[in-house]
Amino acid sequence: MQRSIPFIAAGFLALTLSGLAFATTELVAPGVLVVDKSLTAAQLKIMETVARRYDTFWNTGDESLAREALALNFIDKTPPAGRKQGPEGPLLASRAFRGAVPDLSCEVEQMIIAGDRVVAHLHFRGHFTGSFGQIKGTGQVVDFIATDIYQIGNGKIVANWHIEDNLTLMKQLGAL
């Protein structure tokens, strides 16, 4: 028995040093949280955690958080033209947008949890220093909002409806 404890500790240390252990990323917290009081504490915790993981992915670009949050059969109900379905769609979108706005941050101004849905009102900020299509950034400020509706099933986001203030964003990028 005494031999297993050092072995376990050494194994954990090896995983941690190799970067394979999960980092303890602090999840973004909503400024305002409104909850359906008919949900159990366990349901509420699961739904809030999965939504905060996904929102933290948008805040940090950490793809492991999106992979933890999104179901394998995830469906984007309002995809922009050309976006892939499934978890790969948001991952590719984040990579592309972070290429244009490397310091992108995402604040959750408010979150509403009811039934099997989470509504997140998001506020994105950063500086356009990269490229967006043929347009090169000059460091201009990017500041726009979005609202997402996540459908939660079996502890994962199975569907998402979203709307972004693309008019403001495109003006800031110089695309309009």
C-alpha positions in Angstrom: 0.0 0.0 0.0 2.8 2.4 0.8 4.3 2.0 -2.6 1.1 3.0 -4.4 0.9 6.5 -2.9 4.4 7.6 -4.1 3.6 6.0 -7.5 0.3 7.9 -7.8 1.9 11.1 -6.7 4.8 10.6 -9.2 2.3 9.8 -11.9 0.3 12.9 -11.2 3.5 15.0 -11.2 4.6 13.5 -14.5 1.2 14.3 -16.1 1.2 17.8 -14.7 4.7 18.5 -15.9 3.9 17.1 -19.4 0.9 19.4 -19.6 -1.6 16.5 -19.9 -3.3 17.2 -16.6 -6.3 19.6 -16.8 -5.4 23.1 -15.9 -7.7 24.8 -13.3 -8.9 27.6 -15.5 -11.1 30.1 -13.7 -14.4 30.2 -15.6 -15.9 33.6 -16.5 -18.7 34.6 -14.2 -21.8 36.4 -15.3 -22.4 39.9 -14.0 -26.0 39.0 -13.4 -27.4 35.5 -13.0 -31.1 34.8 -13.2 -32.2 31.2 -12.5 -35.4 29.2 -12.8 -36.2 28.3 -9.2 -37.8 25.0 -10.3 -34.4 23.6 -11.3 -32.6 21.4 -8.7 -29.3 22.6 -7.4 -27.6 19.8 -9.3 -29.3 20.8 -12.6 -28.5 24.4 -12.1 -24.8 23.6 -11.3 -24.4 21.5 -14.5 -26.1 24.0 -16.7 -24.2 27.0 -15.3 -20.9 25.2 -15.5 -21.2 24.0 -19.1 -22.3 27.5 -20.2 -19.5 29.2 -18.3 -17.0 26.7 -19.8 -18.2 27.6 -23.3 -18.2 31.4 -22.6 -14.6 31.1 -21.1 -13.6 29.4 -24.4 -14.7 32.6 -26.2 -12.9 34.7 -23.6 -9.6 32.8 -23.7 -9.5 30.8 -26.9 -8.9 27.6 -24.9 -10.3 24.9 -27.2 -10.3 22.3 -24.5 -13.1 24.2 -22.8 -15.3 24.2 -25.9 -14.6 20.5 -26.4 -15.7 19.9 -22.8 -18.9 22.0 -23.2 -20.1 21.0 -26.7 -21.8 17.7 -27.4 -20.4 15.6 -30.2 -23.7 16.1 -32.1 -23.7 19.9 -31.4 -25.8 21.8 -33.9 -25.4 25.5 -34.6 -29.0 26.6 -35.4 -27.9 30.1 -36.8 -24.6 29.5 -38.5 -23.1 32.1 -40.7 -22.5 31.1 -44.4 -19.8 28.5 -44.7 -19.5 27.6 -41.0 -19.0 23.9 -40.3 -21.6 22.1 -38.1 -20.5 20.3 -35.0 -18.0 21.3 -32.4 -15.4 22.1 -35.1 -17.5 25.1 -36.4 -17.0 27.3 -33.3 -13.4 26.2 -32.9 -12.6 27.3 -36.5 -14.5 30.6 -36.0 -12.6 31.3 -32.8 -9.2 30.7 -34.4 -10.1 32.9 -37.4 -11.4 35.7 -35.2 -8.4 35.5 -32.8 -6.2 35.9 -35.9 -7.8 39.3 -36.4 -8.2 40.2 -32.7 -5.6 38.3 -30.7 -6.4 40.1 -27.4 -10.1 39.2 -27.7 -12.0 39.1 -24.4 -15.6 38.0 -23.7 -17.5 39.2 -20.6 -20.8 37.6 -19.7 -22.9 40.6 -18.7 -25.9 38.4 -17.8 -26.9 34.8 -17.9 -30.4 33.4 -17.6 -30.9 29.7 -16.8 -34.4 28.2 -17.4 -35.7 24.8 -18.4 -33.1 23.2 -20.6 -31.8 26.6 -21.9 -29.1 29.1 -20.9 -29.2 32.6 -22.4 -25.9 34.4 -22.3 -25.5 38.1 -23.1 -21.9 38.5 -24.1 -19.7 41.6 -24.6 -16.6 41.2 -26.8 -13.7 43.6 -26.7 -10.2 43.7 -28.2 -8.0 45.4 -30.8 -7.9 44.6 -34.5 -4.2 44.0 -35.1 -4.3 41.0 -37.4 -6.1 40.3 -40.6 -9.8 39.8 -41.4 -10.1 38.5 -45.0 -8.2 41.1 -47.1 -8.4 43.8 -44.4 -5.4 44.5 -42.1 -6.0 45.9 -38.7 -4.3 49.0 -37.4 -5.0 48.4 -33.7 -8.5 49.9 -33.8 -10.9 49.0 -30.9 -13.3 46.1 -31.4 -16.3 46.3 -29.0 -19.6 44.5 -29.8 -22.3 42.4 -28.2 -23.8 39.0 -28.8 -26.6 36.9 -27.4 -26.5 33.1 -27.3 -29.2 30.6 -26.4 -27.7 27.2 -25.4 -29.8 24.1 -25.3 -28.4 21.7 -22.7 -28.7 17.9 -22.8 -26.8 15.4 -20.8 -24.5 18.0 -19.4 -23.4 19.4 -22.8 -24.5 22.1 -25.2 -26.4 20.3 -27.9 -27.7 23.3 -29.8 -27.0 27.1 -30.0 -28.9 30.0 -31.5 -26.9 33.2 -31.6 -27.0 36.7 -32.9 -24.1 39.1 -33.0 -24.0 42.9 -33.5 -22.3 42.3 -36.9 -23.1 45.8 -38.2 -21.0 47.4 -35.4 -18.3 44.8 -35.7 -18.0 45.2 -39.5 -17.8 49.0 -39.2 -15.1 48.7 -36.5 -13.1 46.3 -38.7 -13.4 48.7 -41.7 -15.4 46.1 -43.7 -18.3 48.6 -44.2 
